[in-house]
Each structure stands twice: as structure tokens, then as C-alpha cells.
Amino acid sequence: ANTLGGPLAATLGTLNGGTLGGGATNKKMSKAFGNAWRGAAAYHYYMLALKQFYDGALDAAMKTAIKLCEYDDVLNPRYIYSLLCLAALKNKFFGICSKAFVKLETLPSVSEADRDAIQTLAVQIFIKNSPSDPATLPEPYIKCLEVGRSYKACVISGRAIQESPSHMCKTCRHLMLEHELDNGKWVHCPLCHSPLILSSLGK
């Protein structure tokens, strides 16, 4: 537990009362929030990833945290990559964790002292664990982490939507995997909270 101290553990503590923004210039922030749903989606996925992490759904938390990499103009990228480091580490995806560490330590906003602490922590982790993953993630996750390429993700689970059947909210036009709707729990969109029209799913 001590190895998660310092700059990474501060993520989960700060997020409950800190400021999530601050990762972009005013110009970039203005552009990002010009699309209201994009800003709303960024915060939605962030809170979803945190909930999944605290609930122990580590694989889901890691994948949702990867989705956040395309929102580093809306959210503070330090929080994004710190959360991804933690989720991937706990999920034993040390390859993803290593890539997140590289992103984190090369952020221009990170001080030299914090950069040294991050690098020291990375050495402690990867001297014991090879930076490799137990399975290869689908391409959308990898491209989003490496270059910030956007992909369609389920607003219920945070998972990438590839060939699986999905349902689109008529209000915010974000997608949900149909199998996530099968339990009947969701009658409102988890992002915009508009009533879901599920006639196409036979409900």
C-alpha cells in the first residue's frame, strides 16, 4: 500500500474535493466546453471510473480510465494518468501501467520533485513486475492511450463499443451496450438522465 503513496495516491484523495480541470489552456478549455455533451461525458466517465475502482471492478475501471485519455483537454491529465496507473497496477496490466507512467512523468505541468518521485515509484514497481499485460486489449483502447484517438464507449460500463449491439440515447446521442440494458435497471440515460426509449429492444 505504501508504494501507492505520494503523487499517485494523492489522486484518489484529491478527487473527492479537488479541482479536476486545469489541464488545458483557456483557449482549449473554451473549445472543449463549446460542445456541452463532450464536457459532460468527460466528467461522467471520470466519476464512473472512480466508482468502478472503489467498487473493486478493476478491469472496468482501467478501461474507463483509458477512455479518459481523449479528454485531457477537459480534465486535468495528471488525474487521468494517475488514476490509470492505479487501476492498471491493481488489475496487473503492467504494460498499460507502464505507458500511463510515461504519460504522467512527461506532463509539462509536473514539477521536478514530483517527476523524480514518479520515476522512483515506477522503478520500484517495474523492477518486480515486467511491463507486460496478461492479455492484449482491443485496438481502440491502445490507440486512445497512445495517441488520444476517440472511440465509442458505453456510458453504463465505459467499455468500447465495437461490433456489439448498442442503443443510442435520443437526447445526448451517447451509446449503451444492449446487454447492459437487459436487466431493466436503466430507464434513464446515465449521462443525461433523459428517459430511455427502448422499444427497439423489445422492452
C-alpha positions, 0 to 999 in steps of 0.5 A: 500500500505504501508504494501507492503513496505520494503523487499517485495516491494523492489522486484518489484523495484529491478527487473527492474535493479537488479541482479536476480541470486545469489541464488545458489552456483557456483557449482549449478549455473554451473549445472543449466546453463549446460542445456541452455533451463532450464536457459532460461525458468527460466528467461522467466517465471520470466519476464512473471510473472512480466508482468502478475502482472503489467498487473493486471492478478493476478491469472496468475501471482501467478501461474507463480510465483509458477512455479518459485519455481523449479528454485531457483537454477537459480534465486535468491529465495528471488525474487521468494518468494517475488514476490509470496507473492505479487501476492498471497496477491493481488489475496487473496490466503492467504494460498499460501501467507502464505507458500511463507512467510515461504519460504522467512523468512527461506532463509539462505541468509536473514539477521536478520533485514530483517527476523524480518521485514518479520515476522512483515509484515506477522503478520500484514497481517495474523492477518486480513486475515486467511491463507486460499485460496478461492479455492484449486489449482491443485496438481502440483502447491502445490507440486512445492511450497512445495517441488520444484517438476517440472511440465509442464507449458505453456510458453504463460500463465505459467499455468500447463499443465495437461490433456489439449491439448498442442503443443510442440515447435520443437526447445526448446521442451517447451509446449503451451496450444492449446487454447492459440494458437487459436487466431493466435497471436503466430507464434513464440515460446515465449521462443525461438522465433523459428517459430511455426509449427502448422499444427497439429492444423489445422492452 
